[in-house]
Amino acid sequence: MSLRLSACLALCAATAPAIAQHAHHDHDHAPAPKAAAAPAVPAAALTQLDELRRAVARYAEIEVAEREGWKRFGGDEPLMGEHWTPPDGRDYQGSNVRLDFSRPNNLMYTRIDGRPVLTGVAYVVRLREGEALPEGFAGDADRWHVHDALKAMQAMTEERPLLRWLANSWIHSQYLAKGDDRGRLAMVHAWVTLPNPDGVFSDHNRLLAYRKLGLPDAHANGASVEAARGLSLAAPNGCRDAVDAKLWIADAPRAAGRRIRAVCRAQAAAVGEALAGHRMHASMLNAAGELAWRALDAAFARELTTAQRARIAALTEHGAHH
């Protein structure tokens, strides 16, 4: 994230690279709903999206972003991809901030056939406790979610005293001692360079799983997020991307982690078999994906304690949409 608070997360990343992933609480132990119709985007927001699309068109070649100093923050998260941050920070702050639609502070890439593909952008706005979400794009179609970086850091270091001491020292010196208490990170995605069946402002993009596996886009029509997540396990590094960061965040025991990874590998193999035999049968593939994700979800529920699952959940506040 292109904010000074990202350095605090990077402190944990230095200890375990997986934590740098922009992780959401995906294992919520409830069936994922079928895709709902995307909210209508008003004309003024469409104009803003067009401006944004033109502004980032040059980054279709990742080499351009690299030459300008953009840096990857985190891994290639399923249904979201990688987040890249600019060298100048672009520190949007406060509920009254006006977004510059030519200057996002995240680019999003996902790797398809081994090549980074620009899929969209994100804006991150720093808020203090109790501060309202920013206006963002015109109208009410944009979907914001919030990461409370300070609370998340406390959760992640709950049983890691040395790391907690380092994190608290850094937070105090860089923020609290300077009177800066804006530690809640409000975020909105805009999928301006890749279609999203759930809408341009959706948190995730189910289509990424199908593109990575070389499947027709139409296979995603009407599929659940669960199905897409399960299918993504069969993509290159699918289990690593779906599991490793969450296990580190949870501070899961090694034995529990081994069992969860074994379940993931088995489910990835099952999805691979479905792909080999039923590549053009969308309903069968999506059913296999749902079964795989539910099995992995059940493994997390079975192997992690309530406190460990709560650490993962601490990363994201839900229900923060306009």
MARDOPA-476762 format. One line per field, with one value per residue (C-alpha): residue number from 1; residue in three letters; x, y, z. Coordinates in Angstrom, 2 decimals, padded with zeros to 5 digits. Each point is the difference from the previous one (the first is absolute). Example, Ala and Ser with C-alpha at 12.3 -4.5 7.8 and 13.67 -1.06 7.14 Angstrom:
// residues 2
seq	c(1, 2)
type	c(Ala, Ser)
xx	c(012.30, 001.37)
yy	c(-004.50, 003.44)
zz	c(007.80, -000.66)
***
This chain:
// residues 322
seq	c(1, 2, 3, 4, 5, 6, 7, 8, 9, 10, 11, 12, 13, 14, 15, 16, 17, 18, 19, 20, 21, 22, 23, 24, 25, 26, 27, 28, 29, 30, 31, 32, 33, 34, 35, 36, 37, 38, 39, 40, 41, 42, 43, 44, 45, 46, 47, 48, 49, 50, 51, 52, 53, 54, 55, 56, 57, 58, 59, 60, 61, 62, 63, 64, 65, 66, 67, 68, 69, 70, 71, 72, 73, 74, 75, 76, 77, 78, 79, 80, 81, 82, 83, 84, 85, 86, 87, 88, 89, 90, 91, 92, 93, 94, 95, 96, 97, 98, 99, 100, 101, 102, 103, 104, 105, 106, 107, 108, 109, 110, 111, 112, 113, 114, 115, 116, 117, 118, 119, 120, 121, 122, 123, 124, 125, 126, 127, 128, 129, 130, 131, 132, 133, 134, 135, 136, 137, 138, 139, 140, 141, 142, 143, 144, 145, 146, 147, 148, 149, 150, 151, 152, 153, 154, 155, 156, 157, 158, 159, 160, 161, 162, 163, 164, 165, 166, 167, 168, 169, 170, 171, 172, 173, 174, 175, 176, 177, 178, 179, 180, 181, 182, 183, 184, 185, 186, 187, 188, 189, 190, 191, 192, 193, 194, 195, 196, 197, 198, 199, 200, 201, 202, 203, 204, 205, 206, 207, 208, 209, 210, 211, 212, 213, 214, 215, 216, 217, 218, 219, 220, 221, 222, 223, 224, 225, 226, 227, 228, 229, 230, 231, 232, 233, 234, 235, 236, 237, 238, 239, 240, 241, 242, 243, 244, 245, 246, 247, 248, 249, 250, 251, 252, 253, 254, 255, 256, 257, 258, 259, 260, 261, 262, 263, 264, 265, 266, 267, 268, 269, 270, 271, 272, 273, 274, 275, 276, 277, 278, 279, 280, 281, 282, 283, 284, 285, 286, 287, 288, 289, 290, 291, 292, 293, 294, 295, 296, 297, 298, 299, 300, 301, 302, 303, 304, 305, 306, 307, 308, 309, 310, 311, 312, 313, 314, 315, 316, 317, 318, 319, 320, 321, 322)
type	c(Met, Ser, Leu, Arg, Leu, Ser, Ala, Cys, Leu, Ala, Leu, Cys, Ala, Ala, Thr, Ala, Pro, Ala, Ile, Ala, Gln, His, Ala, His, His, Asp, His, Asp, His, Ala, Pro, Ala, Pro, Lys, Ala, Ala, Ala, Ala, Pro, Ala, Val, Pro, Ala, Ala, Ala, Leu, Thr, Gln, Leu, Asp, Glu, Leu, Arg, Arg, Ala, Val, Ala, Arg, Tyr, Ala, Glu, Ile, Glu, Val, Ala, Glu, Arg, Glu, Gly, Trp, Lys, Arg, Phe, Gly, Gly, Asp, Glu, Pro, Leu, Met, Gly, Glu, His, Trp, Thr, Pro, Pro, Asp, Gly, Arg, Asp, Tyr, Gln, Gly, Ser, Asn, Val, Arg, Leu, Asp, Phe, Ser, Arg, Pro, Asn, Asn, Leu, Met, Tyr, Thr, Arg, Ile, Asp, Gly, Arg, Pro, Val, Leu, Thr, Gly, Val, Ala, Tyr, Val, Val, Arg, Leu, Arg, Glu, Gly, Glu, Ala, Leu, Pro, Glu, Gly, Phe, Ala, Gly, Asp, Ala, Asp, Arg, Trp, His, Val, His, Asp, Ala, Leu, Lys, Ala, Met, Gln, Ala, Met, Thr, Glu, Glu, Arg, Pro, Leu, Leu, Arg, Trp, Leu, Ala, Asn, Ser, Trp, Ile, His, Ser, Gln, Tyr, Leu, Ala, Lys, Gly, Asp, Asp, Arg, Gly, Arg, Leu, Ala, Met, Val, His, Ala, Trp, Val, Thr, Leu, Pro, Asn, Pro, Asp, Gly, Val, Phe, Ser, Asp, His, Asn, Arg, Leu, Leu, Ala, Tyr, Arg, Lys, Leu, Gly, Leu, Pro, Asp, Ala, His, Ala, Asn, Gly, Ala, Ser, Val, Glu, Ala, Ala, Arg, Gly, Leu, Ser, Leu, Ala, Ala, Pro, Asn, Gly, Cys, Arg, Asp, Ala, Val, Asp, Ala, Lys, Leu, Trp, Ile, Ala, Asp, Ala, Pro, Arg, Ala, Ala, Gly, Arg, Arg, Ile, Arg, Ala, Val, Cys, Arg, Ala, Gln, Ala, Ala, Ala, Val, Gly, Glu, Ala, Leu, Ala, Gly, His, Arg, Met, His, Ala, Ser, Met, Leu, Asn, Ala, Ala, Gly, Glu, Leu, Ala, Trp, Arg, Ala, Leu, Asp, Ala, Ala, Phe, Ala, Arg, Glu, Leu, Thr, Thr, Ala, Gln, Arg, Ala, Arg, Ile, Ala, Ala, Leu, Thr, Glu, His, Gly, Ala, His, His)
xx	c(000.00, 001.40, -000.10, 002.53, -001.88, 001.05, 003.43, -001.57, -001.40, 003.38, 001.53, -001.93, 000.77, 003.69, -000.66, -002.35, -000.53, -003.49, -001.41, 000.53, -002.86, -003.10, -002.00, -003.73, -001.99, -000.99, -000.61, -003.18, -001.63, -003.17, -001.05, 000.91, -003.05, -000.56, 001.05, -002.41, -000.70, 002.58, -001.38, -000.53, 002.89, -001.14, 001.18, 002.29, 001.80, 000.32, 001.77, 002.36, 000.68, 000.78, 002.52, 001.55, 000.14, 001.81, 002.43, 001.15, -000.04, 003.78, 000.45, -001.35, 003.70, 001.27, 003.46, -001.38, -001.13, 003.35, 001.92, -002.09, 000.81, -003.24, 000.64, -001.96, -001.58, -001.04, -000.79, -002.35, -003.11, -002.76, -002.75, 001.95, 003.59, 003.02, -000.07, 002.73, 000.73, 001.54, 003.24, -001.62, -002.32, -003.22, -001.23, -003.77, -001.35, -003.35, -003.65, -000.05, 002.86, -000.57, 001.41, 002.14, -001.34, 003.26, 002.06, -001.02, 002.29, -000.18, 000.33, -001.30, 001.64, -000.70, 002.20, -001.63, 002.10, 003.00, -000.49, -001.19, -003.29, -001.29, -003.49, -000.86, 000.91, -000.81, -000.16, 000.99, -001.07, 001.25, -002.69, -000.01, -002.32, -003.61, 000.77, -002.51, 000.82, 001.06, -002.34, 002.26, -001.68, -003.21, -003.17, -000.36, 001.26, 003.57, 000.63, 002.43, 001.49, 002.22, 003.23, 000.82, 003.78, 000.66, -002.55, 001.15, 003.61, -001.02, -001.88, 002.85, 002.60, -002.18, 002.30, 003.18, 001.37, 003.17, -001.83, -002.72, 002.61, 001.58, -003.37, -001.19, 003.27, -000.27, -003.67, 000.74, 003.00, -001.53, -003.62, -001.20, 002.90, -000.67, -003.73, -000.86, -002.70, -001.36, 000.58, -003.16, 000.55, -003.13, 000.36, -001.95, 000.86, -000.78, 000.31, 000.51, 002.18, -001.65, -003.72, -001.50, -003.27, -000.86, 000.57, 002.88, 000.25, -000.26, 002.52, 001.00, -000.10, -001.18, 001.13, 003.67, -000.27, -001.44, 002.53, 002.90, -001.23, -000.62, -003.74, -002.67, -001.21, -003.54, 000.81, -000.06, -003.57, -002.21, 002.79, 000.55, 003.09, 000.54, 000.18, 002.57, 002.12, -000.06, 000.98, 002.85, 001.64, 000.97, 001.75, 003.80, 000.85, -003.72, 000.36, 002.87, -002.03, -003.15, 001.57, 003.46, -000.70, -003.02, 001.94, 002.69, -002.51, -001.79, 003.31, -001.20, 001.94, 002.17, -001.94, -003.28, 001.60, 001.25, -003.47, -001.65, 002.57, -000.58, -003.74, 000.71, 002.28, -002.61, -002.72, 002.23, 000.58, -003.75, -000.63, 002.80, -001.73, -003.26, 001.81, 001.52, -003.32, -002.59, 001.77, -002.94, -002.73, -000.40, -002.52, 002.17, 003.14, -001.71, -001.45, 003.50, 001.31, -002.66, 000.71, 003.72, -000.40, -002.45, 002.45, 002.81, -002.29, -000.94, 003.70, 000.62, -003.00, 001.14, 003.70, 000.04, -001.25, -002.55, 002.78, 002.10, -002.91, -000.72, 003.51, -000.75, -003.36, 001.66, 001.52, -003.24, -003.13, -003.03, -003.15, 001.94, -001.63, -001.80)
yy	c(000.00, 003.37, 001.36, 000.49, -002.55, -002.63, 000.09, -001.36, -002.94, -000.32, -000.49, -003.22, -000.75, 000.01, -002.77, -001.97, 001.16, -001.46, 002.65, 002.71, -001.49, 002.14, -002.66, -000.01, -002.21, -002.58, -002.94, 001.25, -003.43, 000.96, -000.95, 002.66, 001.48, -000.20, 003.08, 002.89, 002.62, 002.80, 003.37, 002.56, 002.43, 003.61, 001.99, 002.23, -003.05, -001.47, 003.21, -000.34, -003.64, 000.99, 002.58, -002.64, -002.55, 002.47, 000.96, -003.57, -001.29, 000.39, -002.47, -002.86, -000.76, -000.65, 001.16, 003.55, -000.20, -001.45, 002.78, 002.60, -001.61, -001.83, -002.92, -003.18, -000.26, -003.55, -003.08, -000.96, -000.43, -002.19, 002.07, 003.20, -000.25, 002.09, 003.56, 002.40, 003.31, 003.18, 001.61, 003.32, -001.40, 001.76, 000.08, 000.62, 000.92, 000.75, -000.38, 003.29, -000.91, 000.39, -002.85, 000.90, -002.25, 000.28, -001.10, -003.27, -001.18, -003.71, -001.82, -003.57, -002.74, -003.70, -002.59, -001.81, -002.42, 001.24, 003.61, 002.84, 001.38, 003.38, -000.64, 003.29, 002.41, 000.72, 003.06, -000.08, 002.82, 000.24, 000.69, 000.44, -001.96, 001.04, 002.00, -000.54, -001.62, 002.45, 000.94, -001.69, -000.39, 001.82, -001.72, -003.05, -002.81, -000.08, -002.69, 000.87, -002.36, 000.88, -001.46, 001.19, -000.27, 000.67, -002.52, -002.54, 000.43, -000.61, -003.15, -001.35, 000.53, -001.22, -002.93, 001.45, 002.28, 001.13, 000.84, 001.77, 002.12, 000.97, 000.77, 002.08, 001.93, 000.78, 001.01, 002.31, 001.70, 000.39, 000.75, 000.39, 002.19, 002.27, 000.21, -002.12, -002.47, -000.81, -003.75, -001.22, -000.64, 000.45, -001.64, -000.14, -002.01, 001.10, -002.79, 002.37, -002.24, -003.41, -000.81, -000.93, -001.97, 001.45, 003.62, 002.39, 000.83, -003.54, -001.03, -003.11, -001.15, -003.58, 000.16, -000.15, -003.67, -000.92, 002.10, -001.59, -003.48, 000.88, -000.50, 001.94, 003.15, -001.32, -002.74, 002.69, 001.05, -000.77, -001.77, 000.63, 001.57, -003.38, -001.72, 002.50, -000.29, -003.79, 000.01, 002.39, -002.69, -001.80, 003.09, 000.31, 000.57, -000.24, -001.57, 002.26, 003.09, -001.26, -001.35, 001.19, 003.63, -000.96, -002.65, 002.52, 002.64, -002.54, -001.15, -003.55, -002.94, -001.76, -003.25, 001.78, 001.79, -003.26, -001.53, 003.04, 000.04, -003.72, 000.62, 002.81, -002.15, -002.76, 002.43, 001.62, -003.46, -000.69, 003.25, -000.91, -003.30, 001.83, 002.36, -002.91, -001.72, 002.77, 003.18, 001.15, -000.92, 003.13, -001.42, -003.03, 002.08, 002.54, -002.79, -001.47, 003.42, 000.45, -003.44, 000.73, 003.35, -001.36, -002.79, 002.51, 002.30, -002.95, -000.76, 003.56, -000.25, -003.37, 000.73, 003.61, 001.24, 002.76, 002.41, -000.98, 000.50, 003.35, 001.18, -000.60, 001.74, 003.02, 001.04, 001.20, 001.72, -001.17, 001.96, 003.19, 000.72, 003.28)
zz	c(000.00, -000.93, 003.52, 002.74, 002.07, -002.53, 001.62, 003.17, -001.94, -001.71, 003.43, 000.25, -003.63, 000.82, 002.50, -002.26, -003.60, -000.17, 002.32, -002.61, -002.00, -000.13, 001.87, 000.48, 002.34, -002.60, 002.37, 001.67, 000.34, -001.85, -003.52, -002.55, -001.69, -003.71, -001.89, 000.36, -002.64, 000.11, 001.11, -002.72, -000.40, -000.51, -002.99, 002.09, 001.39, -003.50, -001.04, 002.96, -000.89, -003.59, 001.26, 002.24, -002.83, -002.25, 002.78, 000.64, -003.58, -000.26, 002.86, -002.09, -000.44, 003.51, -001.03, -000.15, 003.62, 001.03, -001.79, 001.83, 003.35, 000.83, 002.40, 000.62, 003.44, 000.78, -002.02, -002.79, 002.13, -001.49, -001.64, 000.62, -001.22, 001.00, 001.28, -001.15, 001.71, -001.48, 001.14, 000.99, 002.70, -001.11, 003.56, -000.18, 003.45, 001.63, -000.83, -001.94, -002.33, -003.74, -002.04, -003.01, -002.76, -001.89, 003.02, 001.71, 002.77, -000.91, -003.30, -000.12, -002.04, -000.21, -001.67, -002.90, -002.04, 001.96, -001.10, 002.29, -001.34, 001.17, 001.37, 001.67, 002.78, 003.61, 002.20, 003.66, 002.32, 003.59, 002.62, 003.76, 002.27, -000.56, -003.12, -002.81, -003.31, -002.72, -002.82, -002.53, -003.38, -000.85, 001.17, 002.21, -002.23, 001.35, 002.61, 002.80, 002.56, 002.94, 001.38, 003.52, -000.25, 003.68, 001.28, -002.57, 001.13, 003.60, -001.00, -002.11, 002.74, 002.88, 000.79, -001.57, 002.74, -001.77, -003.20, 002.01, 001.76, -003.32, -001.55, 002.95, 000.08, -003.69, 000.25, 002.93, -001.62, -003.47, 000.90, 003.57, 001.14, -002.98, 000.64, -003.04, 000.96, -003.46, 000.09, -001.71, -003.70, -002.11, -003.39, -003.25, -003.11, -003.54, -002.59, -002.92, -002.18, 000.49, 000.00, 003.36, -000.03, 003.42, -000.96, -000.52, 003.73, 001.39, 002.68, -001.96, -003.60, -000.56, -003.61, 001.01, 000.95, -003.40, -001.93, 001.89, -000.90, -003.64, 000.34, -001.92, 001.74, -000.34, 002.53, 002.71, -000.83, 002.98, 001.89, 003.69, 001.47, 001.70, -003.39, -001.28, 003.13, -000.19, -003.66, 000.75, 002.14, -003.23, -001.40, 000.34, 003.69, 000.77, 003.44, 000.98, -000.88, 001.74, 003.19, 000.98, 000.94, 002.08, 001.92, 000.85, 001.03, 002.21, 001.52, -000.64, 001.44, -002.53, 000.26, -000.70, -002.92, -001.48, 000.20, -001.60, -002.80, -000.57, -000.37, -002.42, -002.14, -000.11, -001.02, -002.62, -001.45, -000.03, -001.87, -002.40, -000.76, -000.65, -002.36, -001.87, -000.50, -000.13, -001.18, -002.11, 002.50, 002.11, 002.46, 000.79, 000.41, 002.23, 002.15, 000.37, 000.98, 002.67, 001.47, 000.10, 001.73, 002.55, 000.85, 000.49, 002.00, 002.23, 000.53, 001.22, 002.34, 001.30, 000.44, 001.25, 003.32, 000.32, 000.96, -003.01, -002.39, 001.66, -000.90, -003.66, 000.34, 001.63, -003.30, -001.54, 001.23, -001.94, -000.71, -000.67, -003.37, -000.64)
***
